[in-house]
Amino acid sequence: MLNDKILTKYRNFCVLLLVLPLFSFFSLSG
């Protein structure tokens, strides 16, 4: 259960790292 929680947190962190640059890029170009 604990391992699953860590995995979910890690995946959310990776998604955030991927989305943040894209979001800033679109807001800058927009």
N, CA, C and O atoms as a Maestro MAE file, in Angstrom:
{
 s_m_m2io_version
 :::
 2.0.0
}

f_m_ct {
 s_m_title
 :::
 protein
 m_atom[120] {
  # First column is atom index #
  i_m_mmod_type
  r_m_x_coord
  r_m_y_coord
  r_m_z_coord
  i_m_residue_number
  s_m_chain_name
  s_m_pdb_residue_name
  s_m_pdb_atom_name
  i_m_atomic_number
  :::
  1 25 0.845 -1.196 0.000 1 A "MET " " N  " 7
  2 3 0.000 0.000 0.000 1 A "MET " " CA " 6
  3 2 0.885 1.252 0.000 1 A "MET " " C  " 6
  4 15 0.644 2.197 -0.752 1 A "MET " " O  " 8
  5 25 1.897 1.241 0.845 2 A "LEU " " N  " 7
  6 3 2.797 2.392 0.932 2 A "LEU " " CA " 6
  7 2 3.547 2.591 -0.378 2 A "LEU " " C  " 6
  8 15 3.710 3.712 -0.859 2 A "LEU " " O  " 8
  9 25 3.999 1.474 -0.942 3 A "ASN " " N  " 7
  10 3 4.733 1.544 -2.211 3 A "ASN " " CA " 6
  11 2 3.847 2.117 -3.311 3 A "ASN " " C  " 6
  12 15 4.311 2.893 -4.146 3 A "ASN " " O  " 8
  13 25 2.585 1.738 -3.310 4 A "ASP " " N  " 7
  14 3 1.637 2.213 -4.322 4 A "ASP " " CA " 6
  15 2 1.440 3.726 -4.195 4 A "ASP " " C  " 6
  16 15 1.332 4.433 -5.197 4 A "ASP " " O  " 8
  17 25 1.397 4.201 -2.976 5 A "LYS " " N  " 7
  18 3 1.225 5.641 -2.746 5 A "LYS " " CA " 6
  19 2 2.417 6.410 -3.280 5 A "LYS " " C  " 6
  20 15 2.260 7.455 -3.912 5 A "LYS " " O  " 8
  21 25 3.620 5.888 -3.021 6 A "ILE " " N  " 7
  22 3 4.843 6.535 -3.498 6 A "ILE " " CA " 6
  23 2 4.868 6.538 -5.023 6 A "ILE " " C  " 6
  24 15 5.295 7.514 -5.640 6 A "ILE " " O  " 8
  25 25 4.415 5.457 -5.617 7 A "LEU " " N  " 7
  26 3 4.410 5.353 -7.076 7 A "LEU " " CA " 6
  27 2 3.465 6.396 -7.674 7 A "LEU " " C  " 6
  28 15 3.798 7.042 -8.667 7 A "LEU " " O  " 8
  29 25 2.304 6.555 -7.075 8 A "THR " " N  " 7
  30 3 1.337 7.534 -7.571 8 A "THR " " CA " 6
  31 2 1.889 8.944 -7.447 8 A "THR " " C  " 6
  32 15 1.723 9.765 -8.349 8 A "THR " " O  " 8
  33 25 2.551 9.223 -6.316 9 A "LYS " " N  " 7
  34 3 3.121 10.549 -6.100 9 A "LYS " " CA " 6
  35 2 4.213 10.836 -7.114 9 A "LYS " " C  " 6
  36 15 4.324 11.945 -7.636 9 A "LYS " " O  " 8
  37 25 5.021 9.812 -7.383 10 A "TYR " " N  " 7
  38 3 6.117 9.961 -8.339 10 A "TYR " " CA " 6
  39 2 5.582 10.198 -9.743 10 A "TYR " " C  " 6
  40 15 6.119 11.014 -10.492 10 A "TYR " " O  " 8
  41 25 4.512 9.473 -10.096 11 A "ARG " " N  " 7
  42 3 3.916 9.619 -11.430 11 A "ARG " " CA " 6
  43 2 3.307 11.014 -11.578 11 A "ARG " " C  " 6
  44 15 3.438 11.638 -12.631 11 A "ARG " " O  " 8
  45 25 2.651 11.501 -10.543 12 A "ASN " " N  " 7
  46 3 2.076 12.850 -10.585 12 A "ASN " " CA " 6
  47 2 3.169 13.897 -10.760 12 A "ASN " " C  " 6
  48 15 2.993 14.881 -11.478 12 A "ASN " " O  " 8
  49 25 4.300 13.673 -10.094 13 A "PHE " " N  " 7
  50 3 5.425 14.592 -10.190 13 A "PHE " " CA " 6
  51 2 5.980 14.625 -11.608 13 A "PHE " " C  " 6
  52 15 6.306 15.690 -12.132 13 A "PHE " " O  " 8
  53 25 6.085 13.434 -12.233 14 A "CYS " " N  " 7
  54 3 6.595 13.345 -13.601 14 A "CYS " " CA " 6
  55 2 5.639 14.037 -14.573 14 A "CYS " " C  " 6
  56 15 6.070 14.740 -15.487 14 A "CYS " " O  " 8
  57 25 4.346 13.831 -14.367 15 A "VAL " " N  " 7
  58 3 3.350 14.474 -15.228 15 A "VAL " " CA " 6
  59 2 3.438 15.989 -15.092 15 A "VAL " " C  " 6
  60 15 3.320 16.716 -16.079 15 A "VAL " " O  " 8
  61 25 3.647 16.460 -13.868 16 A "LEU " " N  " 7
  62 3 3.766 17.890 -13.628 16 A "LEU " " CA " 6
  63 2 4.981 18.457 -14.342 16 A "LEU " " C  " 6
  64 15 4.921 19.538 -14.927 16 A "LEU " " O  " 8
  65 25 6.086 17.719 -14.292 17 A "LEU " " N  " 7
  66 3 7.314 18.166 -14.951 17 A "LEU " " CA " 6
  67 2 7.130 18.236 -16.458 17 A "LEU " " C  " 6
  68 15 7.722 19.085 -17.124 17 A "LEU " " O  " 8
  69 25 6.303 17.337 -16.997 18 A "LEU " " N  " 7
  70 3 6.070 17.324 -18.439 18 A "LEU " " CA " 6
  71 2 5.106 18.438 -18.854 18 A "LEU " " C  " 6
  72 15 5.280 19.067 -19.898 18 A "LEU " " O  " 8
  73 25 4.096 18.670 -18.030 19 A "VAL " " N  " 7
  74 3 3.050 19.637 -18.380 19 A "VAL " " CA " 6
  75 2 3.496 21.081 -18.175 19 A "VAL " " C  " 6
  76 15 3.133 21.961 -18.955 19 A "VAL " " O  " 8
  77 25 4.281 21.327 -17.128 20 A "LEU " " N  " 7
  78 3 4.679 22.694 -16.801 20 A "LEU " " CA " 6
  79 2 5.417 23.413 -17.935 20 A "LEU " " C  " 6
  80 15 5.043 24.536 -18.271 20 A "LEU " " O  " 8
  81 25 6.453 22.808 -18.539 21 A "PRO " " N  " 7
  82 3 7.136 23.464 -19.656 21 A "PRO " " CA " 6
  83 2 6.204 23.718 -20.835 21 A "PRO " " C  " 6
  84 15 6.281 24.766 -21.476 21 A "PRO " " O  " 8
  85 25 5.332 22.770 -21.118 22 A "LEU " " N  " 7
  86 3 4.383 22.943 -22.223 22 A "LEU " " CA " 6
  87 2 3.451 24.116 -21.938 22 A "LEU " " C  " 6
  88 15 3.173 24.928 -22.821 22 A "LEU " " O  " 8
  89 25 2.973 24.197 -20.701 23 A "PHE " " N  " 7
  90 3 2.058 25.267 -20.315 23 A "PHE " " CA " 6
  91 2 2.734 26.629 -20.425 23 A "PHE " " C  " 6
  92 15 2.145 27.577 -20.947 23 A "PHE " " O  " 8
  93 25 3.975 26.728 -19.933 24 A "SER " " N  " 7
  94 3 4.700 28.003 -19.993 24 A "SER " " CA " 6
  95 2 5.007 28.377 -21.437 24 A "SER " " C  " 6
  96 15 4.973 29.552 -21.800 24 A "SER " " O  " 8
  97 25 5.306 27.371 -22.262 25 A "PHE " " N  " 7
  98 3 5.599 27.624 -23.672 25 A "PHE " " CA " 6
  99 2 4.377 28.195 -24.388 25 A "PHE " " C  " 6
  100 15 4.481 29.147 -25.161 25 A "PHE " " O  " 8
  101 25 3.208 27.590 -24.114 26 A "PHE " " N  " 7
  102 3 1.984 28.057 -24.763 26 A "PHE " " CA " 6
  103 2 1.589 29.443 -24.263 26 A "PHE " " C  " 6
  104 15 1.096 30.265 -25.035 26 A "PHE " " O  " 8
  105 25 1.801 29.701 -22.983 27 A "SER " " N  " 7
  106 3 1.434 31.011 -22.436 27 A "SER " " CA " 6
  107 2 2.375 32.096 -22.962 27 A "SER " " C  " 6
  108 15 1.974 33.251 -23.108 27 A "SER " " O  " 8
  109 25 3.615 31.729 -23.243 28 A "LEU " " N  " 7
  110 3 4.576 32.697 -23.781 28 A "LEU " " CA " 6
  111 2 4.290 32.981 -25.255 28 A "LEU " " C  " 6
  112 15 4.356 34.129 -25.695 28 A "LEU " " O  " 8
  113 25 3.970 31.924 -26.019 29 A "SER " " N  " 7
  114 3 3.736 32.093 -27.450 29 A "SER " " CA " 6
  115 2 2.365 32.698 -27.705 29 A "SER " " C  " 6
  116 15 2.161 33.376 -28.712 29 A "SER " " O  " 8
  117 25 1.401 32.452 -26.775 30 A "GLY " " N  " 7
  118 3 0.043 32.939 -26.916 30 A "GLY " " CA " 6
  119 2 0.026 34.386 -26.686 30 A "GLY " " C  " 6
  120 15 -1.032 35.010 -26.757 30 A "GLY " " O  " 8
  :::
 }
 m_bond[119] {
  # First column is bond index #
  i_m_from
  i_m_to
  i_m_order
  :::
  1 1 2 1
  2 2 3 1
  3 3 4 2
  4 3 5 1
  5 5 6 1
  6 6 7 1
  7 7 8 2
  8 7 9 1
  9 9 10 1
  10 10 11 1
  11 11 12 2
  12 11 13 1
  13 13 14 1
  14 14 15 1
  15 15 16 2
  16 15 17 1
  17 17 18 1
  18 18 19 1
  19 19 20 2
  20 19 21 1
  21 21 22 1
  22 22 23 1
  23 23 24 2
  24 23 25 1
  25 25 26 1
  26 26 27 1
  27 27 28 2
  28 27 29 1
  29 29 30 1
  30 30 31 1
  31 31 32 2
  32 31 33 1
  33 33 34 1
  34 34 35 1
  35 35 36 2
  36 35 37 1
  37 37 38 1
  38 38 39 1
  39 39 40 2
  40 39 41 1
  41 41 42 1
  42 42 43 1
  43 43 44 2
  44 43 45 1
  45 45 46 1
  46 46 47 1
  47 47 48 2
  48 47 49 1
  49 49 50 1
  50 50 51 1
  51 51 52 2
  52 51 53 1
  53 53 54 1
  54 54 55 1
  55 55 56 2
  56 55 57 1
  57 57 58 1
  58 58 59 1
  59 59 60 2
  60 59 61 1
  61 61 62 1
  62 62 63 1
  63 63 64 2
  64 63 65 1
  65 65 66 1
  66 66 67 1
  67 67 68 2
  68 67 69 1
  69 69 70 1
  70 70 71 1
  71 71 72 2
  72 71 73 1
  73 73 74 1
  74 74 75 1
  75 75 76 2
  76 75 77 1
  77 77 78 1
  78 78 79 1
  79 79 80 2
  80 79 81 1
  81 81 82 1
  82 82 83 1
  83 83 84 2
  84 83 85 1
  85 85 86 1
  86 86 87 1
  87 87 88 2
  88 87 89 1
  89 89 90 1
  90 90 91 1
  91 91 92 2
  92 91 93 1
  93 93 94 1
  94 94 95 1
  95 95 96 2
  96 95 97 1
  97 97 98 1
  98 98 99 1
  99 99 100 2
  100 99 101 1
  101 101 102 1
  102 102 103 1
  103 103 104 2
  104 103 105 1
  105 105 106 1
  106 106 107 1
  107 107 108 2
  108 107 109 1
  109 109 110 1
  110 110 111 1
  111 111 112 2
  112 111 113 1
  113 113 114 1
  114 114 115 1
  115 115 116 2
  116 115 117 1
  117 117 118 1
  118 118 119 1
  119 119 120 2
  :::
 }
}
